[in-house]
Amino acid sequence: MADMEKLADESVGLLKEMIRTESFSRQEKDCAGLIENFLSDKGLHTIRRGNNVLVYNKNFDCRKKTILLNSHIDTVKPNPAYTRDPFFPDEGNGRIYGLGSNDAGASVVALIAVSRYFYEAENLKYNICLALTAEEECSGKDGIESVLPEIPNVEFAVVGEPTGMNMAVAEKGLLVVDCKARGRAGHAARQEGENAIYRAMKDIAWFESYKFPKKSELLGEVLMSVTVINGGTQHNVVPAECDFTVDIRITECYTHEEILGIIRENVSSDVVPRSVRLRSSSIPENHPVVIAGKALGLNVFGSPTMSDQALIPYPSVKMGPGDSSRSHSADEYITIDEIKKGITIYKDLLDRILK
């Protein structure tokens, strides 16, 4: 097995090269190539699927179940408040600055390191599949969702996202709905027509005040936020239509279909979901990976943010180096100690499960 200190040093080097390589969602080709070449140079057999890179352990046994290790190689675009070059891996005071360093470059390189550590191991209880995937930030269909069908016998997944190496055992799903309030156009001076904006306001007030009765122990309440609104064309015309968008974060207590049913019973606007793919997720507390995490002293929690867990139809946990509050922020950074700690905890966690 590879030397842990060397793995950590090479992980830092790889992360710096990733920061230098622009990898916006749906534009990950160069970063995927960088990672593919790195893994090949280290003696690992890679499989390229679009902008996704897969690696199976050398002694893969089709009779065994598979542990999926997943993180994403795409980034959002730089926050306009950056004071540093987002594509230069500036290092200082134990930190590495740069776009994607925290979300989720550190998780990517830490999972690569632990996959390298176990790559040639024999007599493991499970196979390992490392999947470094695209389009997480935009929930695209050419990311993890596109490669899952070819990964055999997945028992559970570890999804690399910045959690301070605490273990998220539940995650909220996402439902975005576009609403259209309908009225009747008329002349404002004569107060003709029926004002669609006023109708929209009544529905928006419901979204603001409604509380779903079921509350999750780990994830809390379902949250609804009106985030976009557009209505009217000119000052003297009573608008016939007003459009608004609602962002809904769903717990495991409700399905998307149940949420839609409740909304449609309570508002007069037309309600159209953009997608019902992004489901909430949870894993039983007695699952072996959760038991192993608790044995290592990891804190378990429910995550309000969404990741590729929403698209993985197997039991999964979310954990990785870094801090979620730094994600998408200006002057994003990761510490070298966080990367090293991440590699060690991933290794110790898998040691308890694989051997």
N, C-alpha and C positions, 0 to 999 in steps of 0.2 A: 504494500500500500504506500501511497505517496507521503512524503514528509509534510506535516501540517504547516510548519513555518514557511517552507518553500511555497506551498499552496497559497498561503495568505499573501506573501509578497507578490506572487504572480497574479493574484486576484486584483490587487491594487493597481498593478501595471495595466491589466486588461480594462479595468474601469476607466482609467485615464484615456485609453484609446477609444472607448465607447463614448466618452464625453466629447472627444474631438470629432466624432462621426455623427452628423445630423441624422436623426431617426424619428421624425414626426410620424404620427399614425398614418398608415398606408404608404409611407415613404421609408420603410425600414431596410430596403435592399442592401445598402452598404453596411449597415450594422450587422445584419444577418450574415453577410459575407465575412466580416471581421471575426465574428464569433465562430463561424464554421471553420475558418482557417486556423484560428487559435486552437480549437479542439483537435483538429486534424494534426497539427504540429505536435500536440501532446500525445498522439497515438490513439486517439479515440475515433471510432467509426461514426460518422455523422450522416444524417438523412435530412435533406433539404426539401421542404414543402412550401413553395412560394417564399414568403419572408419569415418562415418558421424553421427552426432547427431542432431536430430530435436526436437523442443519443440513448441507446439501450446499453445496459451493462454487458461486458464481454461474454460472461457465462450465462446469458439469458436462457431460461428454461421454460418452454411453452406450457409445461404442466403446472407452473406456479402462477400465483397472482402477482400483480404488478403494483408497485408504488409509483405514483405520478408526482414528479417534482416540476413545478411550473412557475415561471415568472415571465414578465413581458419586457420586450426590448424597445418598445416605442415610447415616445415622450409627447407631452403637450408642447405648444410653442412657448418661447420664453416670455415670462411675465415682463411687461414694459417697465417695471420698477427696478430691473436688474442694474446694479452698479458695476458688475464684473462682466467679462466676456463669458456668456453662457456655454460657449464651446471650447473654452480653455480650462483644462483641469488644474486650476490654481491650488497649490498646496501650502498650508501654513497652520501652525499651532495644532497639528494633528488632524486637521480637516482637509478634505478634498472638495473644492467647490466646482459646480458645473451642472448644467441641465441634465436631469435624469440621474444624478449621482445618488440621490436618496430614493427616488421613485422612478424605476425600481432597479437601477443599475447595481446597487449594493447587493440586493437579493439575487440578481442574475449571477454575479460573479461568485457569491457565496455558495449558491446551488451548484454552479459549475465545479467549484473546489470540492464539495462533498461528493459529487458524482465521480470526479476523478479519483477521490480517495477510495471509493468502493468499486471502481470500474473493473478491476481484475480479481476481485474477491471471489472465493469459491464457497459453495455450500450455504449461500444465503437463503433465508426463508422465503424471500420475495425477490422478484425482478425489480429493476429500477428503470424508469423511463424519465429522462430529463427532457422537458419540452420548453424551449425558449421561444415565445410566440409574439405575434404582431397584433396590432389593432386593439389592445386592451383599453386605451384611453378613449376610443370612440365606439367601443362595443361592436366592432366590425365582425363580419361573418368570415373573414379570411384569416382570423387568428386562431385561438385555441379551439373554437368550435369546428374549424375545418380539419383539424388533425385528430380530434378525439376518436372518430370512428375507426382509425387504423391502430390505435393503441390497445393491445389485447388485455383482457382480464384485469381491469383496474380495480383494486381493492379500496384504495383511498388516495387522496391527493394532499400534497402540501403546497400551498400557493404562497409564493414569495412576494410580500408587500411590507412596507415599513411599519412595524408594530413594536419596535424596541425588543424584538424577539419574545414578546408575550404572544400567547396563542389565542387567536380569535376562533371561537367554536360556533359562532353564529354570525350572520351578516345580513344586513337589510337588502332587499331587492329594490328594483326601480320600476316605476310605471310612470310614463309621461303621457298626458292626455291633452289633446287640442280641443278646445271648446269654442263653439260659435253660438252667440246669442243673436236671435233674429227679432227684428222689429219691422217697422214700415216707414219708408222715407217720407219726408214732408218738409214744408218750409218752416224754418225756425221762428220767423217773425209771427207766423200765425199759429204756432204751436200745433202744427199738423203732424200726423204720423204717430208712430210708437217708437220711442227712443231705445235702440238696442243697447246703448251704453248703460242706461239705467237698469235694464234687465240683467246685463252682465254684472253690474254692481251687486245686485241681490244674490246672484249665484256666488260671486267672489266672497261676499260676506259669509255665506254658508261654508265655503272651503276654509275660511279663516277660523271659524268658530267650532266646526264639527269635531267631536272626539269619538273615535272608534272605541266601542266598549271593551274589546279584548286587548289586553296589554301583555306583552312578552316579558318574561322574567329577565332575559338577557338583552333584549333589544329595545325594550320600552314601548312607546306608542308608535302607531303609524303616523307619519308626518306628511302634511300636504302644504305646498307653498305655491302660490300664483307667482310666476316669474316673468311672464311676457304678456303684454296687452296691446291691442291695436284696434282702433275704431274711428270711424268718421273720415270724411274726405275734404270738407270745407266748412267754414264757420257758420254758414246760414242754412245748412241742410241737416235735418234730423237724420241720424244714421240708421240705416236698415240692418246693419250687421256690426257686431263687435267680436273680435277673436281674442282669446286669451289661452295661455298654456299653464298647466299645473304639473309640478314636479312632486311625485308621491313616493315616499320611502316606506317600503312594506316589510312587515315582520312575518315570521313563520305562522302567525295566527290567522292570516288571511291569504287566499289566492288572489291573483290579479283579477280573475273573473268575479270573485265576490266583491272586491273593491269597486269594480266598474258597476256592478249591480246596485250597490248602495248609493254611489254618486248619481246614477241615472234616476233613482227614485226621488232624489232630493233637489235636483236642479232642472231648470227649464231649457238650458242650452243643449245643443247637440254635443255629444261627447264621443271623441274618436281616439282610441289608444294608438300611439305610434308603434308599440311593440309589447308583447307579453312574454318575451324571452327571458328577461332579467329577473329571475326568481330569487327570493330570499333563501338562505341556506342555514342548516344547523347540523350538528353531529352529536350523537349520544355521548353523555358524560362517561359511559363505561366502554367507549371505543378504545382499542389498544393504543392508538396514537395520543389520545387525550390522557389516558392513564400514564403513558410514558412521559408526557409533558409535565404532568403534575409531579411525577416522581423526581423530575429534574428541578422542581421548584418554580416552574413557569406559571405566571398568572394567566388565567383564562378569562375571556371577556367576550361580549357581543359587540361587533363592529358596526358603526353607523354608516361607514363608507362602503362603496361597492367595488368589486374586483372581478376577475375572471371566475371566481367561485360561482357567480350567478349563472355561468354557462356550463359548469362542470356537474354532470348528473350523478356524481358519486359522493360519498362522505368526504369531507375535506376540512382542513384547518388552514388558517391564514396566519403567517408569521414571517418576519424578516427583519434585517437590521435597518435602523433608521427610525425616524419619527414622522408619523402621518401629517403632523402640522407643518412640516417643511415642504410637503408635496405641492407642486405648482406655485411655490412661493418664489419671490425674488432671491437671488444669491443662494440658491439651493445648495446644500452640502451634506456630506456624510463624514463621519470620523473613521480613521483607520482602525481604532479600537473597536468600533461597532462592527466593522467588516470581520475582524478577527473573532470577535465574540460570536457573530452570526455563524461563521464556519464551524466553530467549536460546538455550539448548541445544536446545529443541524446534525453534525456527526454523532454527538452523544444521543440525540433523539433516535436516529436511525440505528445506532448500535443496539439499543434496547429492543428494537423491533425486528431487525434483520438477522440477529444471531441467536 
